[in-house]
Amino acid sequence: MVFGIRSIIEGIKSGKPIDKVWLLKGVKSNLSEQLLHTLRTNNITFSFVPVERLNRFSEKNHQGAVARIAAFQTYQMEQIIEEIISKKKNPAFLLLDGITDTRNFGAILRSAAAINIDAVFIPTSGSAPLNGDVIKTSVGGAFKVPISKVANLKDVIYILNSHDIPTIGITEKAKTTVYDCDLKGAVGLIFGSEDKGISSGILKIINNTAKLPMSENIQSLNVSVACGVTFYELIRQRLKN
């Protein structure tokens, strides 16, 4: 943890992977405005909380601001996409919309590392934290796949589309299955949370949707299982190509 407004600002400037920041409600000063600007510029999640919440973190003088350092470094969205596209002919990108369970997130990263997913994108808010539980569940896979935190997953989709990379949302609402999709070329795969699925705003702008066939007795699979099944269909198609 990092305590104090100035310490957090310096921590961000020095490249520390800040995962989230809690700020005291109602505090306004030039320094606090500078911190807010820095957080927004670097797409770092923050929330305003009462002093009682901040006091739970430490009895030290937190100066109205507490930050949690992430377990590992994240990457800038446009930079990582451009770098991967320049080096690889048919990259595979993964977009996770609202995956909040750390065990599911870790399991997904483990599978993503196993099949060499090129980059994973998560929103700055409404996503599982990048902490030790994720690393433990991923069995180290979290260190082997570049992760990028973005303000809005729509921005990732727009950039991928600008490079003629199609995006496919995996949802039980789709009419076709993943086995009917062409996954041999560059692609962006999108998965949503188990309770809400992929958000309607994202579904409106992606290129295609697909589902995993299953019995009528079950409406959906665990999202980490769905990722694993889809990943290995991607691998199967590419090995045949």
C-alpha positions, 0 to 999 in steps of 0.5 A, spaced: 500 500 500 502 507 498 499 512 503 498 520 501 497 524 495 504 526 494 507 519 495 501 516 490 503 521 485 510 520 485 509 512 485 505 513 479 510 517 475 516 512 477 512 507 474 509 503 480 503 498 477 498 502 481 491 497 481 486 502 485 486 508 489 481 510 494 480 518 496 477 521 501 470 524 500 469 532 499 477 533 499 479 539 494 486 542 493 491 543 488 494 537 490 488 532 490 486 535 483 493 534 480 492 526 483 485 526 480 488 528 473 494 523 474 489 517 475 485 519 469 491 520 465 493 513 466 487 510 467 487 508 474 481 506 478 479 510 483 473 511 488 471 516 493 470 513 500 469 516 507 474 517 512 472 510 516 474 506 510 481 509 509 482 508 516 481 501 515 487 501 511 492 504 516 493 508 522 498 512 519 497 519 516 494 517 509 492 524 508 486 522 505 489 518 499 491 510 499 493 506 493 494 499 492 500 497 488 498 491 483 501 484 483 504 486 476 505 491 471 500 493 465 501 495 458 498 501 454 493 499 450 495 502 443 502 501 444 501 493 446 496 492 440 501 496 435 507 492 437 503 485 437 501 487 430 507 489 427 511 482 430 505 477 429 501 475 422 495 472 426 494 475 433 489 473 438 486 478 443 482 477 449 477 482 452 474 481 458 467 484 460 466 485 467 470 479 470 470 480 477 472 473 481 479 473 482 479 465 481 475 466 474 480 471 472 486 467 474 484 461 471 482 465 464 489 467 464 492 460 465 489 458 459 490 464 455 498 463 457 497 456 455 495 457 448 499 464 447 494 469 447 497 475 445 494 480 450 488 481 455 484 487 456 480 489 462 476 495 464 479 499 469 472 499 473 468 493 474 474 488 473 477 483 478 484 486 482 491 484 479 493 481 486 496 475 489 490 471 488 489 472 481 497 470 480 496 464 485 490 461 481 493 462 474 499 458 476 504 464 474 500 464 467 499 472 469 506 473 468 506 470 461 500 474 458 501 482 457 495 485 460 492 492 459 487 496 463 483 501 459 477 506 461 472 502 456 473 496 452 469 499 446 476 503 445 480 496 444 474 494 439 475 500 435 482 500 434 482 492 432 477 494 427 481 499 424 486 494 423 481 489 420 481 485 426 474 482 427 471 481 434 467 476 436 463 476 442 462 469 446 454 469 448 449 464 449 444 469 445 448 467 439 445 463 433 451 460 431 457 456 435 464 457 435 465 451 431 462 455 425 467 461 426 473 462 422 478 463 428 484 462 423 486 469 422 487 475 427 481 475 432 479 479 438 475 474 443 470 477 448 467 474 454 462 477 459 461 476 466 456 470 468 451 474 471 450 479 466 454 477 460 457 481 455 454 488 455 449 491 450 453 497 448 459 492 446 454 487 443 452 493 438 459 494 435 462 487 435 463 484 428 460 477 430 457 473 436 458 465 437 456 460 442 458 454 445 453 448 444 450 445 451 444 441 454 438 445 455 438 443 462 444 448 463 444 456 460 451 457 461 458 455 462 463 458 468 466 463 464 473 460 465 471 454 462 468 457 456 474 461 455 478 454 455 473 451 450 474 457 445 481 457 446 482 450 444 477 451 438 482 456 436 488 452 436 485 446 433 483 451 427 490 454 427 493 447 427 489 444 421 491 451 417 
